[in-house]
Amino acid sequence: MSGRTKIEMSDDVRQALRDIEVFADVLYPQDAEQPILAPTVAHALHEWLVEINNASELAKVNVQPRRFALLYGPPGTGKTTMAHHVAARLGKPLLAVQSERVISKWVGESGENVGKLFTILRVLEAHAVLLLDEFDALGSTRSKDKQASSRDSNRIVTVLLQKIEAYRGIGLAATNTKDALDPAMWRRFGLQISVDLPGEVERFAIIRKYALPFDLEDAAIDTLVLATRGCSPSLLRQLMDGMKRTLVLAPKLAIDISRPERVFAHVVAAIAPPPEMPQPPLWEKAAETLEDVAGIAWPPTRGVA
């Protein structure tokens, strides 16, 4: 771990970071990406960071910084990237708890795992930022069903409510289905931030970022922005990675890259938005949209990576 972060840690913190890998991925500040955010989301996160960094000033008027934020929105909108960015801005690792590592098929074990998780977190709460990813898998609405599986799920929620209430560190939770959360769980969060699909301005910046080192002209990006309405950031990245992969490997794969519509048709044939998500024009109206793509300046110039 010493080569991965310059954060000073005591031996017990280092051991706890090793122990928590049973339940979580440990993401370090230097590996964080700068997210491209809608103005409302960027403002909410900035305000929260200012609160956290000025806790002593708030204490003078008997107010504490909000400790927990819920990030909710469609899949692929960058909620984990945002959480990692928040942790990096605070100079701390992110502990990205993976729900599937906590939930067990054995009755009673999942609740015990939540307890074990937060026992480790007691050592780390001042030294790291917590992320409960896919939070609906842990914090879903409690059932009145008397079956053992339902009672076990209810117990997980009850234990989690208690542990979050007692947790003194900074934490976030991320979910794609906020309506599935138990109402009492919702109230445990001082901030609830909607992370929606990117608008045109954000899509322009995301496409430009992930197209690098290929330099697409602004007019070309504008065309792709219209073609990708409804795309998540993760799908936009897949699209741009696919474009770059195709351009680089075309000689070895005998792919025709002489026209932009041929390149993007090749890429789109291999990736797709989730079926429950809006279908962007590049997929829903592929033939028509690829005609528009055919008009962009091509090929893009390649800079230094």
NUTI-844943 format. One record per residue (C-alpha): residue number from 1; residue in three letters; x, y, z. Coordinates in Angstrom, 2 decimals, m for minus. Example, Ala and Ser with C-alpha at 12.3 -4.5 7.8 and 13.67 -1.06 7.14 Angstrom:
BEGIN
<atom i="1" aa="ALA" px="12.30" py="m4.50" pz="7.80"/>
<atom i="2" aa="SER" px="13.67" py="m1.06" pz="7.14"/>
This chain:
BEGIN
<atom i="1" aa="MET" px="0.00" py="0.00" pz="0.00"/>
<atom i="2" aa="SER" px="2.91" py="2.35" pz="0.62"/>
<atom i="3" aa="GLY" px="3.53" py="2.78" pz="m3.10"/>
<atom i="4" aa="ARG" px="m0.13" py="3.57" pz="m3.82"/>
<atom i="5" aa="THR" px="m0.70" py="6.57" pz="m1.59"/>
<atom i="6" aa="LYS" px="1.28" py="9.20" pz="0.26"/>
<atom i="7" aa="ILE" px="m1.36" py="9.51" pz="2.98"/>
<atom i="8" aa="GLU" px="0.23" py="8.94" pz="6.37"/>
<atom i="9" aa="MET" px="m1.38" py="6.02" pz="8.20"/>
<atom i="10" aa="SER" px="m0.90" py="4.26" pz="11.47"/>
<atom i="11" aa="ASP" px="m0.45" py="0.50" pz="11.54"/>
<atom i="12" aa="ASP" px="m4.03" py="m0.10" pz="12.72"/>
<atom i="13" aa="VAL" px="m5.41" py="1.99" pz="9.84"/>
<atom i="14" aa="ARG" px="m3.27" py="0.08" pz="7.34"/>
<atom i="15" aa="GLN" px="m4.52" py="m3.21" pz="8.77"/>
<atom i="16" aa="ALA" px="m8.13" py="m2.01" pz="8.63"/>
<atom i="17" aa="LEU" px="m7.67" py="m1.07" pz="4.96"/>
<atom i="18" aa="ARG" px="m6.52" py="m4.61" pz="4.31"/>
<atom i="19" aa="ASP" px="m9.38" py="m6.08" pz="6.33"/>
<atom i="20" aa="ILE" px="m12.07" py="m4.05" pz="4.58"/>
<atom i="21" aa="GLU" px="m11.13" py="m5.42" pz="1.17"/>
<atom i="22" aa="VAL" px="m13.36" py="m8.38" pz="2.04"/>
<atom i="23" aa="PHE" px="m16.30" py="m6.02" pz="1.54"/>
<atom i="24" aa="ALA" px="m14.97" py="m3.04" pz="m0.42"/>
<atom i="25" aa="ASP" px="m12.65" py="m1.79" pz="m3.13"/>
<atom i="26" aa="VAL" px="m10.17" py="0.77" pz="m1.79"/>
<atom i="27" aa="LEU" px="m9.75" py="3.62" pz="m4.28"/>
<atom i="28" aa="TYR" px="m6.94" py="6.12" pz="m3.68"/>
<atom i="29" aa="PRO" px="m6.99" py="9.88" pz="m4.32"/>
<atom i="30" aa="GLN" px="m4.35" py="9.87" pz="m7.06"/>
<atom i="31" aa="ASP" px="m6.49" py="7.51" pz="m9.15"/>
<atom i="32" aa="ALA" px="m9.60" py="9.72" pz="m9.11"/>
<atom i="33" aa="GLU" px="m10.97" py="11.27" pz="m12.31"/>
<atom i="34" aa="GLN" px="m12.35" py="14.79" pz="m12.61"/>
<atom i="35" aa="PRO" px="m16.07" py="14.20" pz="m13.29"/>
<atom i="36" aa="ILE" px="m18.01" py="16.26" pz="m15.80"/>
<atom i="37" aa="LEU" px="m21.09" py="17.34" pz="m13.87"/>
<atom i="38" aa="ALA" px="m24.27" py="19.27" pz="m14.47"/>
<atom i="39" aa="PRO" px="m24.09" py="22.70" pz="m12.76"/>
<atom i="40" aa="THR" px="m26.66" py="21.77" pz="m10.09"/>
<atom i="41" aa="VAL" px="m24.74" py="18.64" pz="m9.11"/>
<atom i="42" aa="ALA" px="m21.37" py="20.42" pz="m9.16"/>
<atom i="43" aa="HIS" px="m22.79" py="23.17" pz="m6.93"/>
<atom i="44" aa="ALA" px="m24.25" py="20.67" pz="m4.44"/>
<atom i="45" aa="LEU" px="m20.96" py="18.78" pz="m4.13"/>
<atom i="46" aa="HIS" px="m18.94" py="21.99" pz="m3.85"/>
<atom i="47" aa="GLU" px="m21.21" py="23.28" pz="m1.09"/>
<atom i="48" aa="TRP" px="m20.88" py="19.99" pz="0.78"/>
<atom i="49" aa="LEU" px="m17.08" py="20.05" pz="0.56"/>
<atom i="50" aa="VAL" px="m17.05" py="23.61" pz="1.87"/>
<atom i="51" aa="GLU" px="m19.19" py="22.47" pz="4.81"/>
<atom i="52" aa="ILE" px="m16.88" py="19.58" pz="5.61"/>
<atom i="53" aa="ASN" px="m13.76" py="21.71" pz="5.37"/>
<atom i="54" aa="ASN" px="m15.24" py="24.39" pz="7.65"/>
<atom i="55" aa="ALA" px="m16.63" py="22.20" pz="10.40"/>
<atom i="56" aa="SER" px="m15.05" py="24.32" pz="13.14"/>
<atom i="57" aa="GLU" px="m16.79" py="27.46" pz="11.87"/>
<atom i="58" aa="LEU" px="m20.14" py="25.68" pz="11.77"/>
<atom i="59" aa="ALA" px="m19.59" py="24.32" pz="15.29"/>
<atom i="60" aa="LYS" px="m19.60" py="27.89" pz="16.62"/>
<atom i="61" aa="VAL" px="m23.28" py="28.12" pz="15.70"/>
<atom i="62" aa="ASN" px="m24.09" py="24.55" pz="16.81"/>
<atom i="63" aa="VAL" px="m24.30" py="23.13" pz="13.29"/>
<atom i="64" aa="GLN" px="m22.46" py="20.09" pz="11.96"/>
<atom i="65" aa="PRO" px="m21.57" py="19.36" pz="8.33"/>
<atom i="66" aa="ARG" px="m23.91" py="16.89" pz="6.73"/>
<atom i="67" aa="ARG" px="m22.22" py="13.49" pz="6.94"/>
<atom i="68" aa="PHE" px="m24.07" py="11.35" pz="4.38"/>
<atom i="69" aa="ALA" px="m25.13" py="12.00" pz="0.79"/>
<atom i="70" aa="LEU" px="m27.34" py="9.83" pz="m1.38"/>
<atom i="71" aa="LEU" px="m26.56" py="9.83" pz="m5.11"/>
<atom i="72" aa="TYR" px="m29.42" py="8.52" pz="m7.20"/>
<atom i="73" aa="GLY" px="m30.05" py="8.28" pz="m10.91"/>
<atom i="74" aa="PRO" px="m29.84" py="6.03" pz="m13.98"/>
<atom i="75" aa="PRO" px="m27.01" py="3.49" pz="m14.30"/>
<atom i="76" aa="GLY" px="m23.77" py="4.67" pz="m15.84"/>
<atom i="77" aa="THR" px="m24.11" py="8.31" pz="m14.82"/>
<atom i="78" aa="GLY" px="m20.85" py="8.37" pz="m12.88"/>
<atom i="79" aa="LYS" px="m22.00" py="8.12" pz="m9.27"/>
<atom i="80" aa="THR" px="m18.94" py="6.11" pz="m8.21"/>
<atom i="81" aa="THR" px="m16.67" py="8.53" pz="m10.08"/>
<atom i="82" aa="MET" px="m18.31" py="11.41" pz="m8.20"/>
<atom i="83" aa="ALA" px="m17.82" py="9.70" pz="m4.85"/>
<atom i="84" aa="HIS" px="m14.17" py="9.00" pz="m5.66"/>
<atom i="85" aa="HIS" px="m13.74" py="12.67" pz="m6.62"/>
<atom i="86" aa="VAL" px="m15.24" py="13.82" pz="m3.29"/>
<atom i="87" aa="ALA" px="m12.87" py="11.53" pz="m1.39"/>
<atom i="88" aa="ALA" px="m9.89" py="12.77" pz="m3.41"/>
<atom i="89" aa="ARG" px="m10.83" py="16.39" pz="m2.74"/>
<atom i="90" aa="LEU" px="m10.73" py="15.52" pz="0.97"/>
<atom i="91" aa="GLY" px="m7.38" py="13.78" pz="0.51"/>
<atom i="92" aa="LYS" px="m8.72" py="10.40" pz="1.60"/>
<atom i="93" aa="PRO" px="m9.21" py="6.94" pz="0.08"/>
<atom i="94" aa="LEU" px="m12.70" py="5.89" pz="m0.97"/>
<atom i="95" aa="LEU" px="m14.02" py="2.66" pz="0.50"/>
<atom i="96" aa="ALA" px="m16.43" py="1.48" pz="m2.20"/>
<atom i="97" aa="VAL" px="m18.48" py="m1.22" pz="m0.48"/>
<atom i="98" aa="GLN" px="m19.86" py="m3.76" pz="m2.95"/>
<atom i="99" aa="SER" px="m23.28" py="m5.03" pz="m1.88"/>
<atom i="100" aa="GLU" px="m22.76" py="m8.49" pz="m3.30"/>
<atom i="101" aa="ARG" px="m19.84" py="m8.98" pz="m0.91"/>
<atom i="102" aa="VAL" px="m22.04" py="m8.15" pz="2.06"/>
<atom i="103" aa="ILE" px="m25.19" py="m10.08" pz="1.16"/>
<atom i="104" aa="SER" px="m25.11" py="m13.80" pz="1.89"/>
<atom i="105" aa="LYS" px="m27.45" py="m16.61" pz="0.88"/>
<atom i="106" aa="TRP" px="m27.37" py="m17.86" pz="4.47"/>
<atom i="107" aa="VAL" px="m30.06" py="m16.51" pz="6.80"/>
<atom i="108" aa="GLY" px="m28.60" py="m14.12" pz="9.38"/>
<atom i="109" aa="GLU" px="m25.16" py="m13.86" pz="7.81"/>
<atom i="110" aa="SER" px="m25.85" py="m10.66" pz="5.85"/>
<atom i="111" aa="GLY" px="m26.76" py="m8.76" pz="9.01"/>
<atom i="112" aa="GLU" px="m23.63" py="m10.11" pz="10.66"/>
<atom i="113" aa="ASN" px="m21.59" py="m8.91" pz="7.67"/>
<atom i="114" aa="VAL" px="m23.02" py="m5.40" pz="8.04"/>
<atom i="115" aa="GLY" px="m21.92" py="m5.50" pz="11.67"/>
<atom i="116" aa="LYS" px="m18.42" py="m6.70" pz="10.74"/>
<atom i="117" aa="LEU" px="m18.17" py="m4.02" pz="8.05"/>
<atom i="118" aa="PHE" px="m18.94" py="m1.20" pz="10.44"/>
<atom i="119" aa="THR" px="m16.64" py="m2.64" pz="13.10"/>
<atom i="120" aa="ILE" px="m13.78" py="m2.22" pz="10.62"/>
<atom i="121" aa="LEU" px="m15.11" py="1.20" pz="9.63"/>
<atom i="122" aa="ARG" px="m14.82" py="2.46" pz="13.20"/>
<atom i="123" aa="VAL" px="m11.04" py="2.45" pz="12.73"/>
<atom i="124" aa="LEU" px="m11.29" py="4.11" pz="9.31"/>
<atom i="125" aa="GLU" px="m14.09" py="6.66" pz="9.67"/>
<atom i="126" aa="ALA" px="m11.69" py="9.58" pz="10.22"/>
<atom i="127" aa="HIS" px="m9.25" py="8.40" pz="7.55"/>
<atom i="128" aa="ALA" px="m11.43" py="7.49" pz="4.55"/>
<atom i="129" aa="VAL" px="m14.72" py="8.23" pz="2.80"/>
<atom i="130" aa="LEU" px="m17.34" py="5.48" pz="2.66"/>
<atom i="131" aa="LEU" px="m19.40" py="4.61" pz="m0.43"/>
<atom i="132" aa="LEU" px="m22.25" py="2.11" pz="m0.17"/>
<atom i="133" aa="ASP" px="m22.65" py="1.17" pz="m3.83"/>
<atom i="134" aa="GLU" px="m25.84" py="m0.36" pz="m5.27"/>
<atom i="135" aa="PHE" px="m27.40" py="0.71" pz="m2.01"/>
<atom i="136" aa="ASP" px="m30.91" py="m0.53" pz="m2.85"/>
<atom i="137" aa="ALA" px="m29.62" py="m4.10" pz="m2.51"/>
<atom i="138" aa="LEU" px="m28.98" py="m3.41" pz="1.19"/>
<atom i="139" aa="GLY" px="m31.48" py="m0.71" pz="2.11"/>
<atom i="140" aa="SER" px="m34.66" py="m1.76" pz="0.31"/>
<atom i="141" aa="THR" px="m38.11" py="m1.24" pz="1.81"/>
<atom i="142" aa="ARG" px="m38.87" py="m3.59" pz="4.67"/>
<atom i="143" aa="SER" px="m41.50" py="m6.24" pz="4.03"/>
<atom i="144" aa="LYS" px="m44.38" py="m7.44" pz="6.20"/>
<atom i="145" aa="ASP" px="m43.91" py="m10.93" pz="4.81"/>
<atom i="146" aa="LYS" px="m43.22" py="m13.49" pz="7.54"/>
<atom i="147" aa="GLN" px="m40.93" py="m15.70" pz="5.45"/>
<atom i="148" aa="ALA" px="m37.39" py="m16.16" pz="6.72"/>
<atom i="149" aa="SER" px="m35.85" py="m14.42" pz="3.71"/>
<atom i="150" aa="SER" px="m38.01" py="m11.32" pz="4.25"/>
<atom i="151" aa="ARG" px="m37.24" py="m11.26" pz="7.97"/>
<atom i="152" aa="ASP" px="m33.55" py="m11.46" pz="7.13"/>
<atom i="153" aa="SER" px="m33.80" py="m8.57" pz="4.64"/>
<atom i="154" aa="ASN" px="m35.65" py="m6.52" pz="7.24"/>
<atom i="155" aa="ARG" px="m32.93" py="m7.25" pz="9.77"/>
<atom i="156" aa="ILE" px="m30.27" py="m6.00" pz="7.35"/>
<atom i="157" aa="VAL" px="m32.13" py="m2.70" pz="6.98"/>
<atom i="158" aa="THR" px="m32.58" py="m2.34" pz="10.74"/>
<atom i="159" aa="VAL" px="m28.91" py="m3.02" pz="11.44"/>
<atom i="160" aa="LEU" px="m27.84" py="m0.69" pz="8.63"/>
<atom i="161" aa="LEU" px="m30.05" py="2.13" pz="9.93"/>
<atom i="162" aa="GLN" px="m28.40" py="1.84" pz="13.33"/>
<atom i="163" aa="LYS" px="m24.88" py="1.68" pz="11.93"/>
<atom i="164" aa="ILE" px="m25.32" py="4.67" pz="9.61"/>
<atom i="165" aa="GLU" px="m26.82" py="6.70" pz="12.46"/>
<atom i="166" aa="ALA" px="m23.79" py="5.92" pz="14.64"/>
<atom i="167" aa="TYR" px="m21.20" py="6.44" pz="11.89"/>
<atom i="168" aa="ARG" px="m19.18" py="9.61" pz="12.44"/>
<atom i="169" aa="GLY" px="m17.28" py="9.69" pz="9.17"/>
<atom i="170" aa="ILE" px="m18.18" py="11.06" pz="5.75"/>
<atom i="171" aa="GLY" px="m20.16" py="8.70" pz="3.56"/>
<atom i="172" aa="LEU" px="m22.16" py="8.38" pz="0.38"/>
<atom i="173" aa="ALA" px="m24.56" py="5.83" pz="m1.02"/>
<atom i="174" aa="ALA" px="m25.41" py="5.28" pz="m4.67"/>
<atom i="175" aa="THR" px="m28.52" py="3.74" pz="m6.17"/>
<atom i="176" aa="ASN" px="m30.19" py="3.44" pz="m9.54"/>
<atom i="177" aa="THR" px="m33.60" py="2.85" pz="m7.94"/>
<atom i="178" aa="LYS" px="m34.27" py="5.35" pz="m5.17"/>
<atom i="179" aa="ASP" px="m37.94" py="4.31" pz="m4.95"/>
<atom i="180" aa="ALA" px="m36.85" py="0.91" pz="m3.66"/>
<atom i="181" aa="LEU" px="m35.20" py="2.38" pz="m0.54"/>
<atom i="182" aa="ASP" px="m36.82" py="2.06" pz="2.85"/>
<atom i="183" aa="PRO" px="m38.37" py="5.44" pz="3.84"/>
<atom i="184" aa="ALA" px="m36.42" py="5.48" pz="7.10"/>
<atom i="185" aa="MET" px="m33.20" py="5.01" pz="5.13"/>
<atom i="186" aa="TRP" px="m33.93" py="8.09" pz="3.00"/>
<atom i="187" aa="ARG" px="m34.04" py="10.21" pz="6.15"/>
<atom i="188" aa="ARG" px="m30.52" py="9.14" pz="7.14"/>
<atom i="189" aa="PHE" px="m29.05" py="11.28" pz="4.36"/>
<atom i="190" aa="GLY" px="m28.41" py="15.00" pz="4.78"/>
<atom i="191" aa="LEU" px="m28.17" py="15.40" pz="1.01"/>
<atom i="192" aa="GLN" px="m30.09" py="13.64" pz="m1.74"/>
<atom i="193" aa="ILE" px="m28.54" py="14.46" pz="m5.11"/>
<atom i="194" aa="SER" px="m30.14" py="13.48" pz="m8.41"/>
<atom i="195" aa="VAL" px="m27.46" py="12.44" pz="m10.91"/>
<atom i="196" aa="ASP" px="m29.27" py="12.52" pz="m14.24"/>
<atom i="197" aa="LEU" px="m28.23" py="11.70" pz="m17.78"/>
<atom i="198" aa="PRO" px="m25.92" py="14.40" pz="m19.15"/>
<atom i="199" aa="GLY" px="m27.32" py="17.33" pz="m21.11"/>
<atom i="200" aa="GLU" px="m25.87" py="18.69" pz="m24.33"/>
<atom i="201" aa="VAL" px="m23.15" py="20.76" pz="m22.66"/>
<atom i="202" aa="GLU" px="m22.01" py="17.80" pz="m20.56"/>
<atom i="203" aa="ARG" px="m22.13" py="15.38" pz="m23.52"/>
<atom i="204" aa="PHE" px="m19.95" py="17.77" pz="m25.54"/>
<atom i="205" aa="ALA" px="m17.32" py="17.83" pz="m22.77"/>
<atom i="206" aa="ILE" px="m17.49" py="14.06" pz="m22.21"/>
<atom i="207" aa="ILE" px="m17.10" py="13.26" pz="m25.92"/>
<atom i="208" aa="ARG" px="m14.18" py="15.65" pz="m26.26"/>
<atom i="209" aa="LYS" px="m12.49" py="14.20" pz="m23.15"/>
<atom i="210" aa="TYR" px="m12.78" py="10.55" pz="m24.16"/>
<atom i="211" aa="ALA" px="m11.97" py="11.15" pz="m27.84"/>
<atom i="212" aa="LEU" px="m8.45" py="12.25" pz="m26.89"/>
<atom i="213" aa="PRO" px="m5.78" py="11.93" pz="m28.21"/>
<atom i="214" aa="PHE" px="m7.93" py="12.20" pz="m31.35"/>
<atom i="215" aa="ASP" px="m8.97" py="15.80" pz="m31.88"/>
<atom i="216" aa="LEU" px="m12.53" py="16.02" pz="m33.20"/>
<atom i="217" aa="GLU" px="m13.61" py="19.40" pz="m34.52"/>
<atom i="218" aa="ASP" px="m16.29" py="21.25" pz="m32.55"/>
<atom i="219" aa="ALA" px="m18.79" py="20.83" pz="m35.37"/>
<atom i="220" aa="ALA" px="m18.15" py="17.07" pz="m35.38"/>
<atom i="221" aa="ILE" px="m18.71" py="16.88" pz="m31.62"/>
<atom i="222" aa="ASP" px="m21.92" py="18.91" pz="m32.00"/>
<atom i="223" aa="THR" px="m23.19" py="16.28" pz="m34.44"/>
<atom i="224" aa="LEU" px="m22.28" py="13.46" pz="m32.05"/>
<atom i="225" aa="VAL" px="m23.95" py="15.32" pz="m29.18"/>
<atom i="226" aa="LEU" px="m27.25" py="15.26" pz="m31.07"/>
<atom i="227" aa="ALA" px="m26.73" py="11.63" pz="m32.07"/>
<atom i="228" aa="THR" px="m26.16" py="10.57" pz="m28.44"/>
<atom i="229" aa="ARG" px="m29.12" py="12.24" pz="m26.74"/>
<atom i="230" aa="GLY" px="m30.00" py="10.02" pz="m23.77"/>
<atom i="231" aa="CYS" px="m26.55" py="8.44" pz="m23.48"/>
<atom i="232" aa="SER" px="m25.01" py="7.94" pz="m20.06"/>
<atom i="233" aa="PRO" px="m21.38" py="8.98" pz="m19.48"/>
<atom i="234" aa="SER" px="m20.35" py="5.32" pz="m19.41"/>
<atom i="235" aa="LEU" px="m21.97" py="4.68" pz="m22.80"/>
<atom i="236" aa="LEU" px="m20.34" py="7.80" pz="m24.25"/>
<atom i="237" aa="ARG" px="m16.99" py="6.51" pz="m23.04"/>
<atom i="238" aa="GLN" px="m17.66" py="3.13" pz="m24.66"/>
<atom i="239" aa="LEU" px="m18.53" py="4.91" pz="m27.90"/>
<atom i="240" aa="MET" px="m15.35" py="6.98" pz="m27.93"/>
<atom i="241" aa="ASP" px="m13.18" py="4.06" pz="m26.84"/>
<atom i="242" aa="GLY" px="m14.73" py="2.04" pz="m29.65"/>
<atom i="243" aa="MET" px="m13.94" py="4.78" pz="m32.16"/>
<atom i="244" aa="LYS" px="m10.31" py="4.92" pz="m31.03"/>
<atom i="245" aa="ARG" px="m9.98" py="1.15" pz="m30.95"/>
<atom i="246" aa="THR" px="m11.36" py="0.87" pz="m34.48"/>
<atom i="247" aa="LEU" px="m9.09" py="3.60" pz="m35.85"/>
<atom i="248" aa="VAL" px="m5.98" py="2.05" pz="m34.33"/>
<atom i="249" aa="LEU" px="m6.68" py="m1.61" pz="m35.14"/>
<atom i="250" aa="ALA" px="m8.33" py="m1.16" pz="m38.54"/>
<atom i="251" aa="PRO" px="m5.23" py="m2.27" pz="m40.54"/>
<atom i="252" aa="LYS" px="m5.05" py="m5.52" pz="m38.58"/>
<atom i="253" aa="LEU" px="m8.80" py="m6.19" pz="m38.77"/>
<atom i="254" aa="ALA" px="m9.38" py="m5.10" pz="m42.37"/>
<atom i="255" aa="ILE" px="m12.02" py="m2.55" pz="m41.30"/>
<atom i="256" aa="ASP" px="m12.92" py="0.30" pz="m43.64"/>
<atom i="257" aa="ILE" px="m12.34" py="3.53" pz="m41.72"/>
<atom i="258" aa="SER" px="m12.39" py="5.88" pz="m44.69"/>
<atom i="259" aa="ARG" px="m15.79" py="7.33" pz="m43.70"/>
<atom i="260" aa="PRO" px="m16.99" py="8.32" pz="m40.20"/>
<atom i="261" aa="GLU" px="m20.40" py="6.68" pz="m40.59"/>
<atom i="262" aa="ARG" px="m18.67" py="3.35" pz="m41.29"/>
<atom i="263" aa="VAL" px="m16.57" py="3.64" pz="m38.14"/>
<atom i="264" aa="PHE" px="m19.51" py="4.52" pz="m35.92"/>
<atom i="265" aa="ALA" px="m21.74" py="1.87" pz="m37.50"/>
<atom i="266" aa="HIS" px="m19.04" py="m0.67" pz="m36.64"/>
<atom i="267" aa="VAL" px="m18.82" py="0.58" pz="m33.04"/>
<atom i="268" aa="VAL" px="m22.57" py="0.79" pz="m32.48"/>
<atom i="269" aa="ALA" px="m23.01" py="m2.78" pz="m33.69"/>
<atom i="270" aa="ALA" px="m21.01" py="m3.99" pz="m30.69"/>
<atom i="271" aa="ILE" px="m22.40" py="m1.83" pz="m27.85"/>
<atom i="272" aa="ALA" px="m25.89" py="m0.78" pz="m26.80"/>
<atom i="273" aa="PRO" px="m27.66" py="1.12" pz="m24.03"/>
<atom i="274" aa="PRO" px="m29.42" py="m0.97" pz="m21.36"/>
<atom i="275" aa="PRO" px="m32.87" py="m1.98" pz="m22.65"/>
<atom i="276" aa="GLU" px="m34.64" py="m0.14" pz="m19.81"/>
<atom i="277" aa="MET" px="m32.94" py="3.13" pz="m20.73"/>
<atom i="278" aa="PRO" px="m33.93" py="5.63" pz="m23.45"/>
<atom i="279" aa="GLN" px="m32.56" py="4.58" pz="m26.82"/>
<atom i="280" aa="PRO" px="m30.38" py="7.40" pz="m28.23"/>
<atom i="281" aa="PRO" px="m30.80" py="8.36" pz="m31.91"/>
<atom i="282" aa="LEU" px="m27.55" py="6.63" pz="m32.86"/>
<atom i="283" aa="TRP" px="m29.25" py="3.34" pz="m31.93"/>
<atom i="284" aa="GLU" px="m32.97" py="4.04" pz="m32.30"/>
<atom i="285" aa="LYS" px="m32.68" py="5.79" pz="m35.68"/>
<atom i="286" aa="ALA" px="m29.34" py="4.42" pz="m36.77"/>
<atom i="287" aa="ALA" px="m29.65" py="4.83" pz="m40.54"/>
<atom i="288" aa="GLU" px="m30.91" py="8.41" pz="m40.35"/>
<atom i="289" aa="THR" px="m28.42" py="9.43" pz="m37.67"/>
<atom i="290" aa="LEU" px="m25.45" py="7.87" pz="m39.44"/>
<atom i="291" aa="GLU" px="m26.30" py="10.01" pz="m42.48"/>
<atom i="292" aa="ASP" px="m25.74" py="13.06" pz="m40.25"/>
<atom i="293" aa="VAL" px="m22.51" py="11.56" pz="m38.89"/>
<atom i="294" aa="ALA" px="m21.31" py="11.10" pz="m42.49"/>
<atom i="295" aa="GLY" px="m20.97" py="14.88" pz="m42.77"/>
<atom i="296" aa="ILE" px="m18.41" py="15.40" pz="m40.02"/>
<atom i="297" aa="ALA" px="m14.78" py="16.29" pz="m40.79"/>
<atom i="298" aa="TRP" px="m12.80" py="13.05" pz="m41.13"/>
<atom i="299" aa="PRO" px="m10.42" py="11.59" pz="m40.18"/>
<atom i="300" aa="PRO" px="m9.73" py="13.24" pz="m36.81"/>
<atom i="301" aa="THR" px="m6.17" py="14.40" pz="m36.19"/>
<atom i="302" aa="ARG" px="m4.23" py="12.40" pz="m33.64"/>
<atom i="303" aa="GLY" px="m2.24" py="14.19" pz="m30.97"/>
<atom i="304" aa="VAL" px="0.12" py="12.83" pz="m28.35"/>
<atom i="305" aa="ALA" px="m1.53" py="10.70" pz="m25.65"/>
